[in-house]
Amino acid sequence: MIGAALPRSAFDYQAWWATDSKHTQAVWLNAGFQARPNLTAQRATFTKTADG
């Protein structure tokens, strides 16, 4: 979907997906979404935030 591979840490660490603006990879926050990863299934669900 994004046209590029995610780094290995996105598959290994829940914290990579954290809802924290200090994580520069978390561009979904700027778009008004929150990520909910399932590392076992190698999938992430994005939900619109109330303020987004």
PDB file of N, CA, C, O and CB in Angstrom:
ATOM      1  N   MET A   1       0.804  -1.204   0.000  1.00  0.00           N
ATOM      2  CA  MET A   1       0.000   0.000   0.000  1.00  0.00           C
ATOM      3  C   MET A   1       0.842   1.261   0.000  1.00  0.00           C
ATOM      4  O   MET A   1       0.473   2.253  -0.630  1.00  0.00           O
ATOM      5  CB  MET A   1      -0.912   0.002   1.181  1.00  0.00           C
ATOM      6  N   ILE A   2       1.978   1.237   0.705  1.00  0.00           N
ATOM      7  CA  ILE A   2       2.780   2.456   0.788  1.00  0.00           C
ATOM      8  C   ILE A   2       3.900   2.488  -0.247  1.00  0.00           C
ATOM      9  O   ILE A   2       4.588   3.498  -0.390  1.00  0.00           O
ATOM     10  CB  ILE A   2       3.368   2.594   2.176  1.00  0.00           C
ATOM     11  N   GLY A   3       4.079   1.397  -0.959  1.00  0.00           N
ATOM     12  CA  GLY A   3       5.081   1.369  -2.016  1.00  0.00           C
ATOM     13  C   GLY A   3       6.508   1.183  -1.534  1.00  0.00           C
ATOM     14  O   GLY A   3       7.451   1.410  -2.291  1.00  0.00           O
ATOM     15  N   ALA A   4       6.679   0.775  -0.292  1.00  0.00           N
ATOM     16  CA  ALA A   4       8.003   0.538   0.258  1.00  0.00           C
ATOM     17  C   ALA A   4       7.905  -0.495   1.367  1.00  0.00           C
ATOM     18  O   ALA A   4       6.843  -0.687   1.959  1.00  0.00           O
ATOM     19  CB  ALA A   4       8.630   1.850   0.780  1.00  0.00           C
ATOM     20  N   ALA A   5       9.006  -1.150   1.641  1.00  0.00           N
ATOM     21  CA  ALA A   5       9.036  -2.140   2.707  1.00  0.00           C
ATOM     22  C   ALA A   5       9.181  -1.443   4.059  1.00  0.00           C
ATOM     23  O   ALA A   5       9.849  -0.416   4.179  1.00  0.00           O
ATOM     24  CB  ALA A   5      10.188  -3.147   2.487  1.00  0.00           C
ATOM     25  N   LEU A   6       8.545  -2.021   5.063  1.00  0.00           N
ATOM     26  CA  LEU A   6       8.709  -1.522   6.429  1.00  0.00           C
ATOM     27  C   LEU A   6      10.017  -2.057   6.996  1.00  0.00           C
ATOM     28  O   LEU A   6      10.484  -3.116   6.577  1.00  0.00           O
ATOM     29  CB  LEU A   6       7.505  -1.936   7.329  1.00  0.00           C
ATOM     30  N   PRO A   7      10.612  -1.341   7.940  1.00  0.00           N
ATOM     31  CA  PRO A   7      11.835  -1.846   8.564  1.00  0.00           C
ATOM     32  C   PRO A   7      11.531  -3.058   9.439  1.00  0.00           C
ATOM     33  O   PRO A   7      10.399  -3.237   9.889  1.00  0.00           O
ATOM     34  CB  PRO A   7      12.510  -0.745   9.399  1.00  0.00           C
ATOM     35  N   ARG A   8      12.520  -3.869   9.672  1.00  0.00           N
ATOM     36  CA  ARG A   8      12.364  -5.083  10.481  1.00  0.00           C
ATOM     37  C   ARG A   8      11.762  -4.759  11.854  1.00  0.00           C
ATOM     38  O   ARG A   8      10.977  -5.545  12.385  1.00  0.00           O
ATOM     39  CB  ARG A   8      13.726  -5.789  10.654  1.00  0.00           C
ATOM     40  N   SER A   9      12.121  -3.617  12.425  1.00  0.00           N
ATOM     41  CA  SER A   9      11.621  -3.256  13.758  1.00  0.00           C
ATOM     42  C   SER A   9      10.106  -3.098  13.782  1.00  0.00           C
ATOM     43  O   SER A   9       9.494  -3.267  14.837  1.00  0.00           O
ATOM     44  CB  SER A   9      12.273  -1.966  14.230  1.00  0.00           C
ATOM     45  N   ALA A  10       9.490  -2.784  12.663  1.00  0.00           N
ATOM     46  CA  ALA A  10       8.030  -2.664  12.601  1.00  0.00           C
ATOM     47  C   ALA A  10       7.356  -4.016  12.799  1.00  0.00           C
ATOM     48  O   ALA A  10       6.213  -4.083  13.252  1.00  0.00           O
ATOM     49  CB  ALA A  10       7.600  -2.058  11.261  1.00  0.00           C
ATOM     50  N   PHE A  11       8.060  -5.091  12.462  1.00  0.00           N
ATOM     51  CA  PHE A  11       7.523  -6.438  12.622  1.00  0.00           C
ATOM     52  C   PHE A  11       7.864  -7.040  13.983  1.00  0.00           C
ATOM     53  O   PHE A  11       7.200  -7.966  14.448  1.00  0.00           O
ATOM     54  CB  PHE A  11       8.045  -7.336  11.521  1.00  0.00           C
ATOM     55  N   ASP A  12       8.906  -6.504  14.613  1.00  0.00           N
ATOM     56  CA  ASP A  12       9.409  -7.088  15.850  1.00  0.00           C
ATOM     57  C   ASP A  12       8.994  -6.361  17.119  1.00  0.00           C
ATOM     58  O   ASP A  12       8.954  -6.970  18.189  1.00  0.00           O
ATOM     59  CB  ASP A  12      10.874  -7.141  15.795  1.00  0.00           C
ATOM     60  N   TYR A  13       8.685  -5.075  17.024  1.00  0.00           N
ATOM     61  CA  TYR A  13       8.468  -4.281  18.223  1.00  0.00           C
ATOM     62  C   TYR A  13       7.145  -3.534  18.185  1.00  0.00           C
ATOM     63  O   TYR A  13       6.897  -2.730  17.286  1.00  0.00           O
ATOM     64  CB  TYR A  13       9.601  -3.305  18.407  1.00  0.00           C
ATOM     65  N   GLN A  14       6.305  -3.806  19.162  1.00  0.00           N
ATOM     66  CA  GLN A  14       5.029  -3.120  19.304  1.00  0.00           C
ATOM     67  C   GLN A  14       5.246  -1.609  19.410  1.00  0.00           C
ATOM     68  O   GLN A  14       4.443  -0.825  18.903  1.00  0.00           O
ATOM     69  CB  GLN A  14       4.270  -3.643  20.538  1.00  0.00           C
ATOM     70  N   ALA A  15       6.328  -1.207  20.065  1.00  0.00           N
ATOM     71  CA  ALA A  15       6.604   0.213  20.292  1.00  0.00           C
ATOM     72  C   ALA A  15       6.798   0.988  18.989  1.00  0.00           C
ATOM     73  O   ALA A  15       6.608   2.204  18.976  1.00  0.00           O
ATOM     74  CB  ALA A  15       7.837   0.364  21.160  1.00  0.00           C
ATOM     75  N   TRP A  16       7.165   0.330  17.905  1.00  0.00           N
ATOM     76  CA  TRP A  16       7.347   1.013  16.626  1.00  0.00           C
ATOM     77  C   TRP A  16       6.040   1.670  16.190  1.00  0.00           C
ATOM     78  O   TRP A  16       6.050   2.695  15.508  1.00  0.00           O
ATOM     79  CB  TRP A  16       7.841   0.025  15.545  1.00  0.00           C
ATOM     80  N   TRP A  17       4.943   1.089  16.577  1.00  0.00           N
ATOM     81  CA  TRP A  17       3.610   1.564  16.189  1.00  0.00           C
ATOM     82  C   TRP A  17       2.982   2.493  17.216  1.00  0.00           C
ATOM     83  O   TRP A  17       1.814   2.857  17.081  1.00  0.00           O
ATOM     84  CB  TRP A  17       2.697   0.392  15.962  1.00  0.00           C
ATOM     85  N   ALA A  18       3.724   2.879  18.228  1.00  0.00           N
ATOM     86  CA  ALA A  18       3.186   3.658  19.334  1.00  0.00           C
ATOM     87  C   ALA A  18       2.540   4.963  18.878  1.00  0.00           C
ATOM     88  O   ALA A  18       2.958   5.588  17.903  1.00  0.00           O
ATOM     89  CB  ALA A  18       4.278   3.954  20.326  1.00  0.00           C
ATOM     90  N   THR A  19       1.518   5.343  19.613  1.00  0.00           N
ATOM     91  CA  THR A  19       0.844   6.615  19.368  1.00  0.00           C
ATOM     92  C   THR A  19       1.617   7.686  20.134  1.00  0.00           C
ATOM     93  O   THR A  19       1.194   8.161  21.188  1.00  0.00           O
ATOM     94  CB  THR A  19      -0.677   6.568  19.808  1.00  0.00           C
ATOM     95  N   ASP A  20       2.750   8.043  19.570  1.00  0.00           N
ATOM     96  CA  ASP A  20       3.659   8.981  20.213  1.00  0.00           C
ATOM     97  C   ASP A  20       4.290   9.840  19.124  1.00  0.00           C
ATOM     98  O   ASP A  20       4.986   9.328  18.247  1.00  0.00           O
ATOM     99  CB  ASP A  20       4.751   8.236  21.058  1.00  0.00           C
ATOM    100  N   SER A  21       4.049  11.128  19.182  1.00  0.00           N
ATOM    101  CA  SER A  21       4.546  12.021  18.126  1.00  0.00           C
ATOM    102  C   SER A  21       6.072  12.091  18.084  1.00  0.00           C
ATOM    103  O   SER A  21       6.633  12.629  17.130  1.00  0.00           O
ATOM    104  CB  SER A  21       3.983  13.418  18.324  1.00  0.00           C
ATOM    105  N   LYS A  22       6.758  11.553  19.105  1.00  0.00           N
ATOM    106  CA  LYS A  22       8.226  11.503  19.082  1.00  0.00           C
ATOM    107  C   LYS A  22       8.731  10.452  18.105  1.00  0.00           C
ATOM    108  O   LYS A  22       9.894  10.487  17.702  1.00  0.00           O
ATOM    109  CB  LYS A  22       8.773  11.215  20.483  1.00  0.00           C
ATOM    110  N   HIS A  23       7.874   9.522  17.723  1.00  0.00           N
ATOM    111  CA  HIS A  23       8.258   8.510  16.739  1.00  0.00           C
ATOM    112  C   HIS A  23       8.073   9.102  15.347  1.00  0.00           C
ATOM    113  O   HIS A  23       6.947   9.251  14.872  1.00  0.00           O
ATOM    114  CB  HIS A  23       7.416   7.196  16.910  1.00  0.00           C
ATOM    115  N   THR A  24       9.160   9.430  14.712  1.00  0.00           N
ATOM    116  CA  THR A  24       9.092  10.129  13.424  1.00  0.00           C
ATOM    117  C   THR A  24       8.438   9.299  12.329  1.00  0.00           C
ATOM    118  O   THR A  24       7.959   9.861  11.343  1.00  0.00           O
ATOM    119  CB  THR A  24      10.476  10.527  12.985  1.00  0.00           C
ATOM    120  N   GLN A  25       8.405   7.988  12.472  1.00  0.00           N
ATOM    121  CA  GLN A  25       7.768   7.153  11.455  1.00  0.00           C
ATOM    122  C   GLN A  25       6.257   7.192  11.563  1.00  0.00           C
ATOM    123  O   GLN A  25       5.569   6.743  10.646  1.00  0.00           O
ATOM    124  CB  GLN A  25       8.253   5.722  11.569  1.00  0.00           C
ATOM    125  N   ALA A  26       5.723   7.713  12.648  1.00  0.00           N
ATOM    126  CA  ALA A  26       4.286   7.669  12.912  1.00  0.00           C
ATOM    127  C   ALA A  26       3.535   8.762  12.150  1.00  0.00           C
ATOM    128  O   ALA A  26       2.836   9.575  12.754  1.00  0.00           O
ATOM    129  CB  ALA A  26       4.023   7.808  14.409  1.00  0.00           C
ATOM    130  N   VAL A  27       3.680   8.779  10.842  1.00  0.00           N
ATOM    131  CA  VAL A  27       3.026   9.798  10.013  1.00  0.00           C
ATOM    132  C   VAL A  27       1.508   9.655  10.038  1.00  0.00           C
ATOM    133  O   VAL A  27       0.792  10.601   9.712  1.00  0.00           O
ATOM    134  CB  VAL A  27       3.529   9.712   8.572  1.00  0.00           C
ATOM    135  N   TRP A  28       1.016   8.488  10.419  1.00  0.00           N
ATOM    136  CA  TRP A  28      -0.432   8.296  10.521  1.00  0.00           C
ATOM    137  C   TRP A  28      -1.040   9.205  11.586  1.00  0.00           C
ATOM    138  O   TRP A  28      -2.220   9.546  11.508  1.00  0.00           O
ATOM    139  CB  TRP A  28      -0.753   6.833  10.838  1.00  0.00           C
ATOM    140  N   LEU A  29      -0.241   9.598  12.580  1.00  0.00           N
ATOM    141  CA  LEU A  29      -0.738  10.512  13.608  1.00  0.00           C
ATOM    142  C   LEU A  29      -1.099  11.862  13.002  1.00  0.00           C
ATOM    143  O   LEU A  29      -2.126  12.447  13.347  1.00  0.00           O
ATOM    144  CB  LEU A  29       0.308  10.692  14.718  1.00  0.00           C
ATOM    145  N   ASN A  30      -0.256  12.356  12.098  1.00  0.00           N
ATOM    146  CA  ASN A  30      -0.517  13.636  11.426  1.00  0.00           C
ATOM    147  C   ASN A  30      -1.767  13.575  10.558  1.00  0.00           C
ATOM    148  O   ASN A  30      -2.414  14.595  10.317  1.00  0.00           O
ATOM    149  CB  ASN A  30       0.682  14.038  10.573  1.00  0.00           C
ATOM    150  N   ALA A  31      -2.100  12.389  10.094  1.00  0.00           N
ATOM    151  CA  ALA A  31      -3.280  12.212   9.254  1.00  0.00           C
ATOM    152  C   ALA A  31      -4.532  11.933  10.095  1.00  0.00           C
ATOM    153  O   ALA A  31      -5.618  11.751   9.545  1.00  0.00           O
ATOM    154  CB  ALA A  31      -3.049  11.072   8.259  1.00  0.00           C
ATOM    155  N   GLY A  32      -4.383  11.898  11.430  1.00  0.00           N
ATOM    156  CA  GLY A  32      -5.530  11.696  12.310  1.00  0.00           C
ATOM    157  C   GLY A  32      -5.906  10.244  12.549  1.00  0.00           C
ATOM    158  O   GLY A  32      -7.074   9.936  12.782  1.00  0.00           O
ATOM    159  N   PHE A  33      -4.924   9.347  12.493  1.00  0.00           N
ATOM    160  CA  PHE A  33      -5.189   7.926  12.696  1.00  0.00           C
ATOM    161  C   PHE A  33      -4.345   7.369  13.820  1.00  0.00           C
ATOM    162  O   PHE A  33      -3.295   7.917  14.157  1.00  0.00           O
ATOM    163  CB  PHE A  33      -4.931   7.146  11.418  1.00  0.00           C
ATOM    164  N   GLN A  34      -4.814   6.272  14.398  1.00  0.00           N
ATOM    165  CA  GLN A  34      -4.084   5.527  15.400  1.00  0.00           C
ATOM    166  C   GLN A  34      -3.848   4.126  14.844  1.00  0.00           C
ATOM    167  O   GLN A  34      -4.743   3.540  14.235  1.00  0.00           O
ATOM    168  CB  GLN A  34      -4.857   5.487  16.763  1.00  0.00           C
ATOM    169  N   ALA A  35      -2.658   3.596  15.050  1.00  0.00           N
ATOM    170  CA  ALA A  35      -2.322   2.258  14.558  1.00  0.00           C
ATOM    171  C   ALA A  35      -2.542   1.229  15.647  1.00  0.00           C
ATOM    172  O   ALA A  35      -2.210   1.457  16.810  1.00  0.00           O
ATOM    173  CB  ALA A  35      -0.869   2.204  14.063  1.00  0.00           C
ATOM    174  N   ARG A  36      -3.107   0.091  15.260  1.00  0.00           N
ATOM    175  CA  ARG A  36      -3.263  -1.047  16.154  1.00  0.00           C
ATOM    176  C   ARG A  36      -2.627  -2.250  15.450  1.00  0.00           C
ATOM    177  O   ARG A  36      -3.265  -2.898  14.619  1.00  0.00           O
ATOM    178  CB  ARG A  36      -4.789  -1.311  16.512  1.00  0.00           C
ATOM    179  N   PRO A  37      -1.368  -2.541  15.787  1.00  0.00           N
ATOM    180  CA  PRO A  37      -0.670  -3.631  15.100  1.00  0.00           C
ATOM    181  C   PRO A  37      -0.996  -5.005  15.669  1.00  0.00           C
ATOM    182  O   PRO A  37      -1.326  -5.148  16.846  1.00  0.00           O
ATOM    183  CB  PRO A  37       0.813  -3.407  15.168  1.00  0.00           C
ATOM    184  N   ASN A  38      -0.897  -6.004  14.813  1.00  0.00           N
ATOM    185  CA  ASN A  38      -0.937  -7.401  15.196  1.00  0.00           C
ATOM    186  C   ASN A  38       0.355  -7.980  14.640  1.00  0.00           C
ATOM    187  O   ASN A  38       0.414  -8.377  13.476  1.00  0.00           O
ATOM    188  CB  ASN A  38      -2.241  -8.158  14.649  1.00  0.00           C
ATOM    189  N   LEU A  39       1.390  -8.028  15.473  1.00  0.00           N
ATOM    190  CA  LEU A  39       2.702  -8.454  15.003  1.00  0.00           C
ATOM    191  C   LEU A  39       2.706  -9.900  14.532  1.00  0.00           C
ATOM    192  O   LEU A  39       3.424 -10.242  13.593  1.00  0.00           O
ATOM    193  CB  LEU A  39       3.725  -8.272  16.095  1.00  0.00           C
ATOM    194  N   THR A  40       1.919 -10.747  15.167  1.00  0.00           N
ATOM    195  CA  THR A  40       1.861 -12.151  14.765  1.00  0.00           C
ATOM    196  C   THR A  40       1.321 -12.293  13.350  1.00  0.00           C
ATOM    197  O   THR A  40       1.860 -13.059  12.551  1.00  0.00           O
ATOM    198  CB  THR A  40       0.995 -12.950  15.739  1.00  0.00           C
ATOM    199  N   ALA A  41       0.268 -11.563  13.039  1.00  0.00           N
ATOM    200  CA  ALA A  41      -0.346 -11.626  11.712  1.00  0.00           C
ATOM    201  C   ALA A  41       0.362 -10.708  10.708  1.00  0.00           C
ATOM    202  O   ALA A  41       0.053 -10.740   9.517  1.00  0.00           O
ATOM    203  CB  ALA A  41      -1.823 -11.251  11.802  1.00  0.00           C
ATOM    204  N   GLN A  42       1.301  -9.899  11.180  1.00  0.00           N
ATOM    205  CA  GLN A  42       2.012  -8.921  10.344  1.00  0.00           C
ATOM    206  C   GLN A  42       1.032  -7.994   9.642  1.00  0.00           C
ATOM    207  O   GLN A  42       1.112  -7.769   8.434  1.00  0.00           O
ATOM    208  CB  GLN A  42       2.893  -9.634   9.305  1.00  0.00           C
ATOM    209  N   ARG A  43       0.094  -7.455  10.443  1.00  0.00           N
ATOM    210  CA  ARG A  43      -0.912  -6.521   9.937  1.00  0.00           C
ATOM    211  C   ARG A  43      -1.103  -5.389  10.931  1.00  0.00           C
ATOM    212  O   ARG A  43      -0.852  -5.540  12.127  1.00  0.00           O
ATOM    213  CB  ARG A  43      -2.255  -7.242   9.672  1.00  0.00           C
ATOM    214  N   ALA A  44      -1.547  -4.269  10.419  1.00  0.00           N
ATOM    215  CA  ALA A  44      -1.898  -3.143  11.287  1.00  0.00           C
ATOM    216  C   ALA A  44      -3.238  -2.597  10.825  1.00  0.00           C
ATOM    217  O   ALA A  44      -3.511  -2.499   9.629  1.00  0.00           O
ATOM    218  CB  ALA A  44      -0.794  -2.027  11.262  1.00  0.00           C
ATOM    219  N   THR A  45      -4.065  -2.244  11.797  1.00  0.00           N
ATOM    220  CA  THR A  45      -5.347  -1.620  11.522  1.00  0.00           C
ATOM    221  C   THR A  45      -5.234  -0.162  11.935  1.00  0.00           C
ATOM    222  O   THR A  45      -4.716   0.153  13.006  1.00  0.00           O
ATOM    223  CB  THR A  45      -6.520  -2.345  12.273  1.00  0.00           C
ATOM    224  N   PHE A  46      -5.719   0.720  11.081  1.00  0.00           N
ATOM    225  CA  PHE A  46      -5.675   2.147  11.371  1.00  0.00           C
ATOM    226  C   PHE A  46      -7.088   2.641  11.593  1.00  0.00           C
ATOM    227  O   PHE A  46      -7.982   2.391  10.785  1.00  0.00           O
ATOM    228  CB  PHE A  46      -4.987   2.935  10.228  1.00  0.00           C
ATOM    229  N   THR A  47      -7.282   3.353  12.708  1.00  0.00           N
ATOM    230  CA  THR A  47      -8.592   3.894  13.022  1.00  0.00           C
ATOM    231  C   THR A  47      -8.479   5.404  13.161  1.00  0.00           C
ATOM    232  O   THR A  47      -7.490   5.937  13.664  1.00  0.00           O
ATOM    233  CB  THR A  47      -9.165   3.259  14.315  1.00  0.00           C
ATOM    234  N   LYS A  48      -9.526   6.070  12.696  1.00  0.00           N
ATOM    235  CA  LYS A  48      -9.582   7.539  12.777  1.00  0.00           C
ATOM    236  C   LYS A  48      -9.740   7.947  14.230  1.00  0.00           C
ATOM    237  O   LYS A  48     -10.567   7.385  14.948  1.00  0.00           O
ATOM    238  CB  LYS A  48     -10.753   8.112  11.916  1.00  0.00           C
ATOM    239  N   THR A  49      -8.953   8.920  14.669  1.00  0.00           N
ATOM    240  CA  THR A  49      -9.065   9.400  16.035  1.00  0.00           C
ATOM    241  C   THR A  49     -10.172  10.460  16.116  1.00  0.00           C
ATOM    242  O   THR A  49     -10.547  11.070  15.115  1.00  0.00           O
ATOM    243  CB  THR A  49      -7.709   9.974  16.527  1.00  0.00           C
ATOM    244  N   ALA A  50     -10.666  10.654  17.306  1.00  0.00           N
ATOM    245  CA  ALA A  50     -11.752  11.609  17.508  1.00  0.00           C
ATOM    246  C   ALA A  50     -11.348  13.029  17.127  1.00  0.00           C
ATOM    247  O   ALA A  50     -12.173  13.807  16.647  1.00  0.00           O
ATOM    248  CB  ALA A  50     -12.209  11.576  18.952  1.00  0.00           C
ATOM    249  N   ASP A  51     -10.092  13.362  17.339  1.00  0.00           N
ATOM    250  CA  ASP A  51      -9.642  14.717  17.007  1.00  0.00           C
ATOM    251  C   ASP A  51      -9.030  14.805  15.623  1.00  0.00           C
ATOM    252  O   ASP A  51      -8.559  15.872  15.231  1.00  0.00           O
ATOM    253  CB  ASP A  51      -8.642  15.196  18.028  1.00  0.00           C
ATOM    254  N   GLY A  52      -9.023  13.712  14.871  1.00  0.00           N
ATOM    255  CA  GLY A  52      -8.404  13.685  13.541  1.00  0.00           C
ATOM    256  C   GLY A  52      -9.332  13.962  12.518  1.00  0.00           C
ATOM    257  O   GLY A  52      -8.968  13.977  11.342  1.00  0.00           O
TER     258      GLY A  52
END
